[in-house]
Amino acid sequence: MTDHSEIDSVTGRATTGHEWDGIKELNTPLPRWWVICFYLTIVWSIGYWVVYPAWPLISSNTTGLFGYSSRADVAVELANLEKIRGDKMAALGAASLADIEKDPALLALARAKGKTVFGDNCAPCHGSGAAGAKGFPNLNDDDWLWGGTLDQIMQTIQFGARSGHAKTHEGQMLAFGKDGVLKPDEIVTVANYVRSLSGLSTRKGYDPAKGEKIFADNCVACHGDGGKGNQELGAPNLTDKIWLYGSDEATLIETISQGRAGVMPAWEGRLDPSTIKAMAVYVHSLGGGK
């Protein structure tokens, strides 16, 4: 490698004198207009730092000469929107759930408001279309853990499930294996019995009579005779082929062994009553409400 300027004999252009593997580095200055623009961007950035909020501090940030905040702009726009909706939202808050569904104007407002709030708060778990996911119920069908009437849906949204709220839904799936209530072979047997309740296949050599007895001794108290479920306890119907965590044998064995105790947060205190009411109406209107 050489380190002195020279003229390339092929191109006739100046080089830096650097050469690697026969490749010469040309000494081509940047266009003047480009250099000027580059320095202007530096000057602009310094001005931006002074005028607008830019640098983080220990507990806040520099506010800039203008004191501008995009978050403040959004807050103002939302406040203006709430003023526009004020009378309508007040009417929504004053109306009963049944009256809202009977009034086309209030119903349209509740659905629109509920859809927006659902997307902001519920979609991360239930999905943007409310189709649910493993461990998160599908809100489009007519299978409800805690009930699908307007009042029941609103109660669930308000107080949640196992959320710690004084009025929350309680009840959880026991860990029959972890707590030593059932032996591994008994868990496999009852898992296959549960699959049979929905008409699903069972493993070869499975004893249905033994499975039915284990179910009667340990599961009927919550899931009811025949496994039809109990909405007061949040115990799902085991006969409808709608499974929150999955219906394959391995998943059922895991559920029976380790239990299930998913948590739904309570939205009371986080959302105002009118918004909760609108979200209840929206969820009820998805197609699975009763």
RAWOJO-V727871 format. One record per residue. N is the residue number from 0. PSI is psi as a letter, one per 40 degrees, with the letter a starting at -180 (999 if undefined). Layout:
# RAWOJO-V727871
((N;PSI) (N;PSI))
This chain:
# RAWOJO-V727871
((0;h) (1;i) (2;f) (3;i) (4;i) (5;i) (6;h) (7;h) (8;d) (9;d) (10;d) (11;e) (12;i) (13;i) (14;i) (15;e) (16;e) (17;h) (18;h) (19;h) (20;f) (21;e) (22;h) (23;i) (24;h) (25;i) (26;g) (27;h) (28;i) (29;i) (30;i) (31;d) (32;d) (33;d) (34;d) (35;d) (36;d) (37;d) (38;d) (39;d) (40;d) (41;d) (42;d) (43;d) (44;d) (45;d) (46;d) (47;d) (48;d) (49;d) (50;d) (51;i) (52;h) (53;d) (54;h) (55;i) (56;a) (57;d) (58;e) (59;b) (60;i) (61;h) (62;e) (63;i) (64;d) (65;e) (66;f) (67;i) (68;h) (69;d) (70;d) (71;d) (72;d) (73;d) (74;d) (75;d) (76;d) (77;d) (78;d) (79;d) (80;d) (81;d) (82;d) (83;d) (84;e) (85;d) (86;d) (87;d) (88;d) (89;d) (90;d) (91;d) (92;d) (93;d) (94;i) (95;i) (96;d) (97;d) (98;d) (99;d) (100;d) (101;d) (102;h) (103;d) (104;d) (105;d) (106;d) (107;d) (108;d) (109;d) (110;d) (111;d) (112;d) (113;d) (114;d) (115;d) (116;d) (117;d) (118;d) (119;d) (120;d) (121;d) (122;d) (123;d) (124;d) (125;e) (126;i) (127;d) (128;e) (129;f) (130;e) (131;a) (132;a) (133;h) (134;e) (135;h) (136;i) (137;h) (138;e) (139;e) (140;a) (141;f) (142;h) (143;h) (144;d) (145;e) (146;i) (147;e) (148;i) (149;d) (150;d) (151;d) (152;d) (153;d) (154;d) (155;d) (156;d) (157;d) (158;e) (159;a) (160;h) (161;f) (162;e) (163;e) (164;i) (165;d) (166;e) (167;i) (168;h) (169;i) (170;h) (171;i) (172;h) (173;i) (174;g) (175;d) (176;d) (177;d) (178;e) (179;e) (180;d) (181;i) (182;i) (183;d) (184;d) (185;d) (186;d) (187;d) (188;d) (189;d) (190;d) (191;d) (192;d) (193;d) (194;d) (195;d) (196;d) (197;e) (198;f) (199;i) (200;i) (201;i) (202;i) (203;h) (204;e) (205;h) (206;h) (207;d) (208;d) (209;d) (210;d) (211;d) (212;d) (213;d) (214;d) (215;d) (216;d) (217;d) (218;d) (219;d) (220;d) (221;d) (222;e) (223;i) (224;h) (225;e) (226;f) (227;e) (228;i) (229;h) (230;d) (231;d) (232;e) (233;f) (234;h) (235;i) (236;h) (237;e) (238;e) (239;e) (240;e) (241;h) (242;h) (243;d) (244;e) (245;i) (246;e) (247;i) (248;d) (249;d) (250;d) (251;d) (252;d) (253;d) (254;d) (255;d) (256;d) (257;e) (258;i) (259;h) (260;f) (261;i) (262;h) (263;h) (264;i) (265;h) (266;e) (267;h) (268;d) (269;d) (270;i) (271;i) (272;d) (273;d) (274;d) (275;d) (276;d) (277;d) (278;d) (279;d) (280;d) (281;d) (282;d) (283;d) (284;e) (285;e) (286;e) (287;e) (288;i) (289;999))
